[in-house]
Amino acid sequence: MLTNKTTVIVYPALQKANIDFNPVRRITLGFFCASFSMVYACVLQHYIYKSPPASINVWIQAPGYIFGSLSEIWVLVTGIEIAFNNSPENLRAVVTSVFWVTIAVGAAIGIALTPVSQDPYMVWTYGGIAVAAFLAGCVFWICFRDGGRKESVIDGVDFGGQVERESTKDGGEVNVKTQKL
């Protein structure tokens, strides 16, 4: 539901306002949204521990889920978009599969940490994830901030300029560096 809203409403509104919300900025903001989501969960969990049972409404958790969903849209959807659009046509399935394997490894790590994610330590769990997501966002921004112009980061390589796709005689596509910006 949020994916459609961001695609139909948010991205065109930002484009109309001349705000360059390129893939590097989307992924960076996604990491920061994930961090904020976990900070929110951490603080909420602290209040849950300190409050009497059933005194906090379940709907108070909604912002954490909303920001978590936005982070997945901006990190995962943008990542799969980059992986698919910038891979050769005959390797798109392989590149997309490798992308999903990295997501599966992350999920496996989360499952492996399940035994230590118990009360009364959930505040530490959420706090640790918040710090990790924030640091990952900062590192990602530092590494790729200059390569954020339209399609200048291809396969993890910063070409430092505009990249366009050209069709080949056999109907395939090739990435061509056009200019240094």
C-alpha positions as a printed Julia matrix, in Angstrom:
181×3 Matrix{Float64}:
  0.0     0.0     0.0
  2.77    2.45    0.91
  4.8     1.43   -2.14
  2.02    2.59   -4.47
  1.57    5.84   -2.53
  5.27    6.67   -2.71
  5.42    5.85   -6.41
  2.25    7.71   -7.39
  2.24   10.62   -4.92
  5.57   11.16   -3.14
  8.06   10.76   -6.01
  6.12   12.97   -8.48
  5.61   15.62   -5.78
  9.32   15.68   -5.0
 10.14   15.84   -8.71
  7.69   18.71   -9.18
  9.39   20.54   -6.3
 12.77   20.0    -8.01
 13.99   17.76   -5.18
 16.44   15.16   -6.47
 15.38   12.01   -4.6
 17.83    9.76   -6.4
 18.51    6.12   -5.46
 21.42    6.98   -3.13
 19.24    9.42   -1.19
 16.34    6.95   -1.08
 18.52    4.17    0.31
 20.17    6.5     2.83
 16.78    7.79    3.99
 15.62    4.18    4.2
 18.42    3.36    6.64
 17.55    6.42    8.72
 13.85    5.46    8.71
 14.8     1.98    9.93
 16.89    3.56   12.66
 14.06    5.88   13.69
 11.64    2.97   13.69
 13.87    1.03   16.09
 14.45    4.11   18.31
 10.67    4.49   18.5
 10.28    0.79   19.38
 13.07    1.07   21.96
 11.46    4.03   23.74
  8.01    2.45   23.53
  9.32   -0.82   24.94
 10.9     1.09   27.83
  7.51    2.62   28.66
  5.83   -0.77   28.31
  8.23   -2.2    30.92
  7.64    0.74   33.27
  3.83    0.9    32.89
  1.18   -1.32   34.45
 -0.08   -4.17   32.22
 -2.54   -3.23   29.44
 -2.11    0.51   30.05
 -0.58    1.34   26.64
 -2.82    1.16   23.58
 -1.66   -1.29   20.92
 -2.13    1.37   18.2
  0.73    3.39   19.66
  3.01    0.9    17.86
  1.77    1.98   14.41
  4.45    4.67   13.73
  7.2     2.08   14.22
  5.62   -0.18   11.61
  5.01    2.72    9.21
  8.62    3.89    9.37
  9.8     0.28    9.09
  7.7    -0.14    5.94
  9.05    3.09    4.46
 12.59    1.94    5.16
 11.94   -1.32    3.3
 10.46    0.56    0.35
 13.41    2.93    0.12
 16.14    0.34    0.7
 14.86   -2.96   -0.69
 12.71   -1.74   -3.57
 15.35    0.75   -4.67
 18.07   -1.88   -4.33
 16.22   -4.44   -6.41
 15.42   -1.73   -8.96
 19.13   -0.88   -9.3
 20.1    -4.55   -9.46
 17.54   -5.37  -12.14
 17.81   -2.26  -14.3
 21.61   -2.17  -14.42
 22.35   -5.81  -15.08
 22.68   -7.3   -18.54
 19.43   -8.71  -19.8
 20.69  -12.31  -19.79
 21.9   -11.99  -16.16
 18.95  -10.19  -14.6
 17.59  -13.32  -12.93
 21.01  -14.14  -11.48
 21.67  -10.61  -10.22
 18.19  -10.38   -8.72
 18.66  -13.77   -7.05
 21.96  -12.69   -5.52
 20.25   -9.55   -4.19
 17.56  -11.68   -2.55
 20.19  -14.02   -1.09
 21.71  -11.05    0.76
 18.26  -10.26    2.16
 17.88  -13.92    3.19
 21.23  -13.81    5.02
 20.01  -10.78    6.96
 16.8   -12.6     7.85
 18.8   -15.65    8.95
 20.89  -13.45   11.25
 17.66  -12.07   12.7
 16.35  -15.58   13.29
 19.66  -16.6    14.88
 19.36  -13.69   17.33
 15.82  -14.67   18.34
 16.91  -16.63   21.44
 18.63  -13.56   22.91
 15.75  -11.24   21.97
 13.68  -11.76   25.11
 12.17   -9.74   27.88
 13.52   -7.76   29.69
 16.26   -7.08   27.12
 14.15   -5.89   24.18
 15.14   -2.27   24.8
 18.76   -3.27   24.14
 17.77   -5.28   21.09
 15.87   -2.39   19.52
 18.56    0.09   20.53
 21.31   -2.02   18.97
 19.43   -2.36   15.71
 18.76    1.41   15.71
 22.46    2.19   16.1
 23.43   -0.37   13.45
 20.9     1.03   10.93
 22.01    4.6    11.61
 25.69    3.72   11.17
 24.92    1.73    8.0
 23.07    4.76    6.6
 26.0     7.06    7.41
 28.54    4.68    5.85
 26.36    4.23    2.77
 25.99    8.01    2.37
 29.73    8.61    2.79
 30.56    5.92    0.23
 28.0     6.84   -2.44
 26.93   10.48   -1.89
 28.85   11.77   -4.9
 27.52    9.05   -7.17
 23.86    9.83   -6.58
 23.05   11.49   -9.86
 20.7     9.63  -12.14
 22.12    6.16  -12.78
 25.74    7.08  -12.0
 26.13    4.16   -9.6
 26.06    0.96  -11.6
 26.85   -2.41  -10.06
 28.34   -0.66   -7.02
 30.8     1.31   -9.15
 30.61    5.09   -9.09
 31.16    6.29  -12.62
 31.07    9.9   -11.43
 28.94   10.92  -14.36
 25.77   10.34  -16.28
 25.23    6.8   -17.52
 22.94    6.02  -20.39
 21.86    2.73  -21.89
 22.45    2.08  -25.57
 20.9    -0.71  -27.59
 23.18   -3.14  -29.35
 22.59   -4.7   -32.76
 21.42   -7.96  -31.19
 18.72   -6.2   -29.16
 20.66   -6.17  -25.86
 21.64   -3.13  -23.85
 24.97   -1.8   -22.7
 25.83    0.91  -20.14
 27.83    3.78  -21.6
 29.56    6.5   -19.59
 28.67    9.78  -21.27
 30.26   12.56  -19.23
 31.99   13.35  -15.97
 29.88   15.69  -13.84
